[in-house]
Amino acid sequence: MIILVLLLGMHLYLTARLGVIQRKIPSGIYYSFFGGRAKEKGKGVSAYSALAMALAATIGTGNIVGVSAAIAVGGPGAVFWCWMTGVLGIATCYGECFLSVKYKRRNADGSSCGGPMYVLEYGLGKKSLAVLFALCTVLASFGIGSSVQSHSVYMAVSELASVPPHAVAAVVCVLAGVIIIGGNRLIAGVCSWLVPVMSILYLGSCLLLLFRNSAVLPEALGLILTDAFSGRAAAGGAAGGGLMLAVRTGVARGLFTNEAGLGSIPMAAAASGEESPARQGLISMTGPFWDTAVMCAVTGIAIVSTMLSVPDICRSADAGRLCFAAFGQIPGGTVMLAAALALFSFATIIGWNVYGASAVRYLWGERMIPVYQTVYLLFAYLGVVWRMELVWGLADLWNCLMALPNLYALWKLRGAIERPQCK
């Protein structure tokens, strides 16, 4: 709970200090597609590719299953608080990516590297905190980045057919291994087309579901807003447990699904050839916008509208199955949802490898990257066949420990974060 308060507090503070930088989202989107590609230097990746890698790592099962579970536990109002948290997190994402680019370092091959560990060491002289952050990143990558995601791929595939888990594990490891061994440029190239494809596939399914429920959309939006401040019980049988439960559930889901403030996104931002901290900050801050303000919001509205349209079906679904109950109402919806979940999870595997490899490079140098990649793929294999309760708990712990030194750096260097000079 403490980490949630600290993250939300940083979101609010930087939103105010940076003059509500969320209003610069149109500029960030423009630079993402038209202003960053020419900034590629040496073996760095383009600004758009850096954003795609970050989105590949952040857009995942939390945007779908996580949101449906939040609605089941906290009621429809959780959607509003999840959305608000994502909007506020845009400011923190700008700040941490600004600092990451400001203090990044050039590798011998011309590529660049950075992240909170470099900010802590070169910006604050806090080597011990830098090492702590890097170690927690490596450990978190084995959980939330690798084993948890491969397990999610298997669960998605299992919705469509009965496939031996070891077969799924082998395919995931081979495909991910080919991409990961190719390095950041190959990862960025794959993410540059995979992220749009999987997002369009999923959002298209959501739009079909919203069209089916068009008659109750005004009521669904009204329910989300009123429940956000009243905490009324969720329609269709979901257990809305009061105002504080809606707020806590929505805020927690929003904070952790977009990763703003955790320190992961800045590592992808630093891999960009973009030399302007402000410009890269604008580009990177569109990540929480797409992840939470768009993906999570559309998911939430689609599910709540289905709860109103077919309450009997949603009432019988548990928290983890509520999304499948909703998407099952459109032709081919279950197949599209399972495919989207599998793609999201696979993208997170290759995206989070960038974060873990960045931390390993900082701690032990380039020579240890192949060793790390081997262990990372081993965890991806084991994730399919392991029981995941303990892994989830440890992954949350390492994520929290990543956030603490990153938030410390943001606070201490808050005066170094400049507002972008664009309209």
C-alpha positions in Angstrom: 0.0 0.0 0.0 2.9 2.4 0.8 4.3 2.0 -2.7 0.9 2.8 -4.2 0.8 6.1 -2.2 4.3 7.0 -3.2 3.7 6.4 -6.9 0.4 8.3 -6.9 2.0 11.1 -5.0 4.7 11.4 -7.5 2.2 11.3 -10.4 0.3 14.2 -8.8 3.4 16.2 -7.9 4.9 16.0 -11.4 1.6 16.7 -13.1 1.5 20.0 -11.2 5.2 20.9 -11.5 5.3 20.2 -15.2 2.2 22.3 -15.9 -0.2 19.4 -16.7 2.1 18.0 -19.3 -0.6 15.5 -20.3 -1.9 18.3 -22.6 1.3 17.7 -24.7 0.1 14.1 -25.6 -0.7 15.2 -29.2 2.9 16.5 -29.6 4.2 13.2 -28.2 2.1 11.2 -30.7 3.3 13.3 -33.6 7.0 12.9 -32.6 6.4 9.1 -32.1 5.5 8.7 -35.8 7.1 11.6 -37.6 9.7 13.3 -35.4 11.8 10.5 -34.0 12.8 8.2 -36.8 15.5 10.5 -38.2 17.3 10.6 -34.8 18.7 7.1 -35.1 22.5 7.1 -34.6 25.1 4.4 -34.6 23.4 1.2 -33.5 20.7 2.9 -31.5 17.1 2.4 -32.2 14.6 5.0 -33.4 12.5 6.9 -31.0 9.4 5.1 -32.3 11.1 1.7 -31.9 12.0 2.6 -28.3 8.4 3.4 -27.6 7.3 0.1 -29.3 9.6 -1.9 -27.1 8.2 -0.2 -24.0 4.7 -0.8 -25.1 5.5 -4.4 -25.9 6.6 -4.8 -22.3 3.8 -2.9 -20.6 0.7 -3.9 -22.7 -0.2 -7.3 -21.5 -2.7 -9.5 -19.6 -3.1 -6.7 -17.0 -4.9 -4.6 -19.6 -7.5 -7.4 -20.1 -7.7 -10.0 -17.3 -6.4 -7.5 -14.8 -9.1 -4.9 -15.6 -11.9 -7.5 -15.6 -10.7 -8.7 -12.2 -10.6 -5.1 -10.9 -14.2 -4.7 -12.0 -15.2 -8.0 -10.4 -13.6 -6.9 -7.1 -14.0 -3.2 -7.0 -17.0 -2.6 -9.1 -17.4 -0.6 -12.3 -16.0 2.5 -10.6 -12.6 0.8 -10.6 -12.4 1.6 -14.4 -12.5 5.3 -13.7 -9.8 5.2 -11.1 -7.6 3.0 -13.3 -8.0 5.5 -16.1 -7.3 8.5 -13.9 -4.1 6.9 -12.6 -2.9 6.2 -16.1 -3.5 9.8 -17.1 -1.6 11.1 -14.1 1.2 8.6 -14.7 2.0 10.3 -18.0 3.8 13.1 -16.1 5.9 10.6 -14.1 6.8 8.7 -17.3 8.0 12.0 -18.9 10.1 12.8 -15.9 11.9 9.5 -15.6 12.5 9.2 -19.3 13.8 12.8 -19.4 16.4 11.9 -16.7 17.2 8.6 -18.4 18.1 10.2 -21.7 20.0 13.1 -19.9 22.3 10.6 -18.1 22.5 7.8 -20.6 25.9 6.5 -21.8 27.2 5.4 -25.2 28.4 1.9 -25.7 31.6 1.0 -27.8 29.4 -0.2 -30.7 27.6 3.1 -31.0 24.4 2.0 -29.2 23.2 3.8 -26.0 22.2 2.5 -22.6 20.6 4.1 -19.6 17.9 3.9 -17.0 17.5 4.7 -13.3 20.7 2.9 -12.4 22.7 5.4 -14.5 20.6 8.3 -13.2 21.3 7.2 -9.6 25.1 6.8 -10.2 25.9 9.7 -12.5 23.2 12.1 -11.5 23.2 11.5 -7.7 26.4 9.6 -7.0 24.3 6.8 -5.4 26.1 3.7 -6.6 24.6 1.4 -4.0 21.1 2.4 -4.9 21.9 2.0 -8.6 23.1 -1.6 -7.9 20.0 -2.3 -5.9 17.7 -1.1 -8.7 19.6 -3.2 -11.3 19.5 -6.3 -9.2 15.8 -6.0 -8.6 15.2 -5.4 -12.3 17.0 -8.7 -13.2 15.0 -10.6 -10.6 11.7 -9.0 -11.7 12.4 -9.9 -15.3 12.5 -13.6 -14.5 9.1 -13.3 -12.9 6.8 -10.7 -14.4 8.8 -10.5 -17.7 9.4 -14.2 -18.4 7.7 -17.0 -16.4 4.5 -15.2 -15.7 4.1 -14.2 -19.4 4.9 -17.7 -20.8 2.3 -19.1 -18.4 -0.2 -16.6 -19.7 0.6 -17.7 -23.3 -0.2 -21.3 -22.3 -3.4 -20.3 -20.6 -4.5 -18.4 -23.7 -3.7 -21.3 -26.0 -5.6 -23.6 -23.7 -8.7 -21.6 -24.3 -8.6 -22.7 -28.0 -7.2 -26.3 -27.9 -5.7 -28.9 -25.7 -1.9 -28.6 -26.2 0.8 -30.2 -24.1 2.4 -27.5 -21.9 5.9 -28.6 -22.8 5.1 -28.1 -26.5 3.9 -24.5 -25.8 6.9 -23.9 -23.7 9.3 -25.1 -26.4 7.7 -22.9 -29.1 7.7 -19.8 -26.9 11.3 -20.3 -26.0 12.5 -20.9 -29.6 10.6 -17.9 -31.0 11.6 -15.6 -28.2 15.2 -16.8 -28.3 15.6 -16.1 -32.0 14.4 -12.5 -31.5 16.2 -11.9 -28.2 19.6 -13.1 -29.4 19.3 -10.7 -32.3 19.7 -7.8 -29.9 17.8 -4.6 -29.4 17.6 -3.7 -33.0 15.8 -6.9 -33.9 13.7 -6.7 -30.8 12.8 -3.1 -31.8 12.0 -4.2 -35.4 9.7 -7.0 -34.2 8.0 -4.8 -31.7 7.5 -2.0 -34.2 5.0 -4.2 -36.2 3.9 -6.6 -33.4 2.6 -3.9 -31.1 0.3 -2.2 -33.7 -0.9 -5.6 -35.0 -1.9 -7.0 -31.6 -3.4 -3.7 -30.5 -5.5 -3.4 -33.6 -6.6 -7.0 -33.2 -7.7 -6.5 -29.6 -9.2 -3.0 -30.0 -11.1 -4.2 -33.0 -12.7 -6.9 -30.9 -13.5 -4.3 -28.2 -15.2 -2.1 -30.8 -17.3 -5.0 -32.0 -18.4 -5.7 -28.4 -19.2 -2.0 -27.9 -21.2 -2.0 -31.1 -23.2 -5.0 -29.9 -23.8 -3.2 -26.6 -24.4 0.3 -28.1 -27.9 0.5 -26.6 -26.5 0.4 -23.0 -23.3 2.4 -23.6 -24.7 5.6 -22.0 -25.8 3.6 -19.0 -22.5 1.9 -18.8 -20.6 5.2 -18.8 -22.9 6.6 -16.2 -22.5 3.6 -14.0 -18.7 3.8 -14.2 -18.8 7.5 -13.1 -21.4 7.2 -10.4 -19.8 4.0 -9.0 -16.4 5.7 -8.9 -17.7 8.1 -6.2 -20.4 6.1 -4.6 -19.1 2.6 -4.5 -22.4 1.0 -5.4 -22.4 -2.7 -6.0 -21.5 -3.7 -9.5 -24.2 -4.6 -11.9 -24.6 -8.2 -12.9 -23.4 -9.6 -9.6 -19.8 -8.3 -9.4 -18.9 -7.6 -5.8 -18.5 -3.8 -5.6 -17.4 -3.3 -2.0 -17.7 0.4 -1.4 -16.0 3.6 -2.5 -12.6 2.8 -1.0 -12.5 -0.6 -2.6 -13.2 0.8 -6.0 -10.5 3.5 -5.6 -7.9 1.1 -4.2 -8.5 -1.6 -6.8 -8.6 0.9 -9.7 -5.6 2.8 -8.6 -3.5 -0.3 -8.0 -4.4 -1.7 -11.4 -3.6 1.6 -13.1 -0.3 2.1 -11.4 1.1 -1.3 -12.2 -0.3 -1.9 -15.7 1.4 1.1 -17.3 4.6 0.8 -15.2 5.0 4.6 -14.9 7.3 5.3 -12.0 8.7 1.7 -11.7 11.8 2.6 -13.7 11.4 0.1 -16.5 10.2 2.4 -19.4 13.3 4.7 -19.1 15.6 1.8 -20.0 13.8 1.5 -23.4 13.8 5.3 -23.8 17.6 5.4 -23.3 18.1 2.8 -26.1 16.8 5.4 -28.5 19.2 7.4 -30.7 17.1 10.5 -29.8 19.5 13.0 -28.0 16.8 15.4 -26.7 15.6 14.4 -23.3 12.5 16.5 -23.6 11.5 15.1 -27.0 12.1 11.5 -26.0 10.2 12.2 -22.8 7.2 13.3 -24.9 7.4 10.2 -27.0 7.8 7.8 -24.1 5.0 9.4 -22.1 2.5 8.3 -24.8 3.1 4.8 -23.5 0.9 5.1 -20.4 -1.6 7.0 -22.5 -2.0 4.1 -25.0 -1.7 1.4 -22.2 -4.1 2.8 -19.6 -6.0 5.8 -20.9 -6.9 3.9 -24.1 -6.5 0.1 -23.7 -7.7 -0.3 -20.1 -10.5 2.2 -20.6 -11.9 0.5 -23.7 -11.6 -2.9 -21.9 -13.4 -1.6 -18.9 -16.3 0.0 -20.9 -16.7 -3.1 -23.0 -16.9 -5.4 -20.0 -19.3 -3.1 -18.0 -21.6 -2.6 -20.9 -21.7 -6.4 -21.3 -22.5 -6.8 -17.6 -25.6 -4.6 -18.2 -26.5 -6.3 -21.5 -26.3 -9.9 -20.4 -26.1 -9.8 -16.5 -26.9 -13.6 -16.1 -23.8 -14.7 -18.0 -21.5 -12.2 -16.3 -22.9 -13.1 -12.9 -21.8 -16.7 -13.2 -18.2 -15.8 -14.3 -15.5 -15.6 -11.8 -13.0 -12.7 -11.7 -10.5 -14.3 -14.0 -13.1 -15.4 -16.6 -15.2 -12.2 -16.7 -13.4 -11.0 -19.8 -14.0 -14.3 -21.7 -17.6 -14.2 -20.7 -17.9 -10.7 -22.2 -16.0 -11.4 -25.4 -17.9 -14.6 -25.9 -20.9 -12.6 -26.8 -19.5 -11.7 -30.3 -18.8 -14.1 -33.1 -15.2 -15.4 -32.8 -14.7 -13.3 -29.7 -13.2 -16.0 -27.6 -10.7 -16.8 -30.4 -9.8 -13.2 -30.9 -9.4 -12.6 -27.1 -7.2 -15.7 -26.7 -5.0 -14.7 -29.7 -4.6 -11.2 -28.3 -3.7 -12.5 -24.8 -1.1 -14.8 -26.3 0.4 -12.0 -28.5 0.4 -9.5 -25.6 2.2 -12.0 -23.3 4.7 -13.0 -26.0 5.5 -9.3 -26.7 6.1 -8.7 -23.0 8.6 -11.6 -22.9 10.8 -10.0 -25.6 10.2 -6.5 -24.3 11.1 -7.2 -20.7 14.3 -8.9 -21.8 15.5 -5.4 -22.9 15.1 -4.2 -19.3 16.8 -7.2 -17.8 19.7 -7.1 -20.3 20.2 -3.4 -19.6 20.5 -4.1 -15.9 22.9 -7.0 -16.5 25.0 -4.8 -18.8 25.3 -2.2 -16.0 26.2 -4.8 -13.3 28.5 -7.2 -15.1 29.2 -5.9 -18.6 28.3 -7.1 -22.1 29.9 -10.5 -21.7 27.2 -11.7 -19.2 24.3 -10.9 -21.6 24.3 -14.4 -23.2 24.3 -16.0 -19.8 21.4 -13.8 -18.7 19.4 -14.6 -21.9 19.8 -18.3 -21.4 18.5 -18.1 -17.8 15.7 -15.8 -19.0 14.5 -18.3 -21.6 14.8 -21.1 -19.0 12.4 -19.2 -16.8 10.1 -18.8 -19.8 10.0 -22.5 -20.2 9.5 -23.2 -16.5 6.7 -20.7 -16.3 4.4 -22.9 -18.4 4.7 -25.8 -16.1 5.1 -24.1 -12.7 2.4 -23.2 -10.2 2.5 -19.4 -10.5 1.2 -18.1 -7.1 4.7 -17.8 -5.5 6.2 -16.3 -8.7 3.5 -13.6 -8.8 4.2 -12.7 -5.2 7.9 -12.5 -5.8 7.5 -10.5 -9.0 5.3 -7.9 -7.2 8.0 -7.6 -4.5 10.8 -7.0 -7.0 8.7 -4.5 -8.9 8.1 -2.6 -5.6 11.8 -2.6 -4.8 12.6 -1.3 -8.3 10.2 1.6 -7.8 11.7 2.9 -4.5 15.2 4.0 -5.8 13.6 5.3 -9.0 11.2 7.5 -7.1 14.0 8.7 -4.9 16.0 9.7 -8.0 12.9 11.5 -9.4 12.4 13.5 -6.2 16.1 14.4 -5.7 16.5 15.5 -9.4 13.1 17.0 -9.8 14.7 20.4 -10.5 16.6 19.0 -13.5 13.4 17.9 -15.3 12.6 20.6 -17.9 9.3 21.3 -19.5 9.3 20.6 -23.3 9.6 23.7 -25.5 6.8 22.9 -27.9 3.2 24.0 -28.4 
